[in-house]
């Protein structure tokens, strides 16, 4: 029993290390993009924010709703399902 517990802990640690590596890679990409981003005029940025990125917002909403506490009311945004 003790050995199986250690195996589970080891597997969990390996999984967490993989997650951290993945997040570090994503963070490195974002930093690179921020460092090389060119400033665009305000109307272009506003237009892109209003029209673009709908799928990203739905994805983030799904992620946040999946991790919501049980005593919190989950609100559906647009067509996304909870």
C-alpha positions in Angstrom: 0.0 0.0 0.0 2.8 2.4 0.8 4.5 1.7 -2.5 1.4 2.4 -4.5 1.0 5.7 -2.6 4.6 6.7 -3.6 3.9 5.7 -7.2 0.8 8.0 -7.2 2.7 10.8 -5.7 5.6 10.4 -8.2 3.1 10.3 -11.1 1.5 13.5 -9.8 4.8 15.2 -9.5 5.8 14.2 -13.0 2.5 15.5 -14.3 3.0 18.8 -12.4 6.5 19.2 -13.9 5.1 18.7 -17.4 2.5 21.3 -16.7 5.0 23.8 -15.4 7.3 23.1 -18.5 4.4 23.7 -20.8 3.4 26.9 -19.0 7.0 28.2 -19.0 7.1 27.6 -22.8 3.8 29.5 -23.2 5.1 32.4 -21.0 8.3 32.6 -23.0 6.3 32.8 -26.2 4.1 35.6 -24.8 7.1 37.5 -23.6 8.7 37.2 -27.0 5.5 38.5 -28.7 5.3 41.4 -26.3 8.9 42.3 -26.8 8.5 42.2 -30.6 5.0 43.7 -30.8 4.6 46.8 -32.9 2.3 49.5 -31.7 -0.8 49.8 -33.8 -3.2 52.7 -33.9 -5.9 52.8 -31.3 -8.8 52.2 -33.7 -7.2 49.1 -35.1 -6.7 47.7 -31.6 -10.2 48.5 -30.6 -11.7 46.9 -33.7 -9.6 43.8 -33.2 -10.7 43.5 -29.6 -14.4 44.0 -30.5 -14.5 41.5 -33.4 -11.6 39.1 -32.9 -10.7 36.6 -30.1 -14.3 35.3 -29.6 -13.0 31.7 -29.5 -10.3 32.7 -26.9 -12.9 34.2 -24.6 -15.1 31.1 -24.9 -12.1 28.9 -24.1 -11.2 31.0 -21.1 -14.8 31.0 -19.9 -14.9 27.2 -20.2 -11.6 26.9 -18.2 -12.8 29.3 -15.5 -16.2 27.6 -15.2 -14.7 24.2 -14.9 -12.7 25.4 -11.8 -15.5 27.3 -10.2 -16.2 26.6 -6.5 -19.5 24.7 -5.8 -21.0 27.6 -3.8 -20.6 30.0 -6.8 -23.2 30.7 -9.4 -22.0 29.9 -12.9 -23.1 32.3 -15.6 -23.2 31.3 -19.2 -21.7 33.8 -21.6 -23.2 33.9 -25.1 -23.4 30.5 -26.6 -20.9 28.7 -24.3 -22.3 25.9 -22.2 -21.4 25.2 -18.7 
